[in-house]
């Protein structure tokens, strides 16, 4: 019998590990909620998504005659015992790229092979594996995105993705062994369950991923390159959580965009695929980095003088900074598990450069509250904003939250949606309510310091202090 170990690939289509496991028409699927001393525990929002996604995966697998086994613990203990108890001949999985996960996979593969079990792994969750794209001269990993993506595109993309497997002829019977119940994992947060609003926005699972992708291709891909930065227009694909859990593969996205474009990808398609390319770059960074979520990629930043500010951190987390665009983004995050990409950069820059709070605090908050908290993208993007990462935005590039608001949300539509206490302000005042005449505020019921906060920092003062701190670090 064969075993397919699911990890970050919760789909049936374009799944080479599953396809190989089904080669002799008898297989079981396994998902382990991994708990080890080295791996980073999944954040709360991702746990909630995982709960919903596993329900759908189990149903999809049942439809083709494959039972899904759930276990919790260390894969290095669980899989060898399972292969022994069930007389498993072959174990298949799709590769992952966090160094901690890679170490576990290597140790497990060696152990199983010593026990006489055949083990095979596959590329399935990236277009290009980290070791496939290196600089032509030095043969080292790229540190800048543009040459990385240019080199990747020259490699060419593999053939078309794999279809959904057909129903197998012999369904294994596993009644004799005890397995975990998904409900017993308590993946949904309690007291309160703040993820309840997520499911008005998201449909986890493979079917939900493809419905979202279809909608993006038909409606939002056209104009993507211009409108992707406008949060109220919703021209982003919103595929990031589906990619994070592997409910759709980057290869399926690649070929889907090309097929939709008739083979000739225009500037909108090219820009969108470059975002997929950034995900590829982030996975390359992760693979070669030393603990990307905790260690500055550029060691120069080890000496930066971060500020300990619990009140500022709490105000930022709860969307109470007094800067409407920042607050709108943080409230969108809490209510939906997601933030529009342009606004992500603004809120991250605000925490790091206006409050001078360590980027790791922001990364940890996003890790816990984002449904798309990817082990590669999340820390790589935070380090990009901080200036400590690969191909990073320089620290002295400080997003002005007022100008960003006026430029990308000129009518305040995004702010009005997520900061309703400001909804009745005019299009000018909504970006800077502290500058609005008292009479204007009174007429719409805005009481600064009472039902909406005054700015917790002054933009110019905060900017000057951030630049001074950066100068001290580089001195």
C-alpha positions, 0 to 999 in steps of 0.5 A: 500500500502507498501513503501520500503525506499532505503538507502545504498542498491540500489539493487533488489536481496538480499533485504529483505525490498523490498521483504517484501514490495512486499508481497501484490503485490503493493508497491512503492520505495523511495530514499531520498537525506537526508539533516539534521543538524546531518548527514554528507553530501555525498562527491562529488565522491559518489554523482556522483556515486549515480546519476548513480546508481539511474538511473539504480535502477529506471530502474530495479524497473520499470521492476518489476512494482515498481515506484521509488520516489525521494525526498530531505530533512529530512526523518522525515518530508518526510516519515510521509507526504508521508505515509499520502498522499498515504495511506501507511500501511507498511514501510520497510527499511534495517538497517544502523549503523552510530549512527546519522542515527540510531537515525533518524531511531528510531525517525521515527519508533516511530513516524510512529507507533504512527500514526498507520503505521507498520514499519519493518527493516532488516539486509541486508548490513552486515553479522553480526550486531554490537550487534551480535558479542561481547566478550564471557566474558565481552559481550563488542564490540571487539576492535581488528580485529582478535578475532572479525573475529574469533568470527564472523566466529564461529557464522556461516553465514545466509542462501542463499541470496534472489533472484530478486523479480518477477514482481508485478501485480498492479503498483501504479499510483503516477501522482497526487503527485509532486516528485523530478527529479534526474537531479535537484539534481545536483549531478554531479560536475561542472566547471569542472566535474572532474568525467568524467573519472570515467565511463571509469573504473566503471559501477555503479548499480547492474548489474555492481556490479555482472559483476565486481564480476564475473570477480574477481572470474574468473580471479583475485581471484586466487593468490589474497593473494600474488598479492593483494599488487601489484598495477600494477597487479590489483588483488583486487576485486574493489567491494568497491564502489558497497558495499558502495552503497549496489549494492551487499550485503556481503552475496552475496559475501560470498556465491559467493566465497564459490560457486566458491570454491566448498565449500572449500575456499582456502587461496585466498578466505579466505584472500579476505573474511577477507577483507569483515570481516574488513568492518564488523569490521569497521561497529562495530566500527562505531556503538559504536564510538562517531563521528568516522570521527571527534573524535580520537577513542583513546583519547590519540591522542587528545594531538598530535601536528599536523602541519598546512601546507596548501602547504603540504596538497595541494601538497599531494592532487594534487600528487605533493609531489616528491615521485612517488608512493605517487603521482601516488596514489593521481592522480589515486584517482583524475582520477578514484575516487579510489586508490589501497589498498596498495597505500592507506596506503602509501599515508595516512601514508605520510600525517600523518607521513611525513607531520604530518597533521591531519588524519582528513584532509586526511579522509575529502579529501578521503570522497570527492574524493573516490567513495567508501567513506564508513562512516565506512571504511573511518574513521576507516582506516584513524584512523588505519593508524594514530594509533588513531583507533581500532586495529590500526597500531602503530604510530611509524610504518611509511611506507617508500614510497621509499621501498614500491615503490621498493617492490610493484611496482618494475618495476615502471609500476603503477608509469608510468601509473599515473605519465607519466612525469617519464615514461621514467626513468629506473626501479631504478631511477623511485622510487627516481628521485632526486637521479638519475644522471643529465645526466639520467634525461636530457636524458628523459626530467625530470626537477626536480622542473619544470615538476616534483617536488623535494621531499617536505620533506626528508624521514629520517628527516620527520620520526625522527620528527614524532617519536619525536612528538609521544614521546612528546605526550606519555610523 
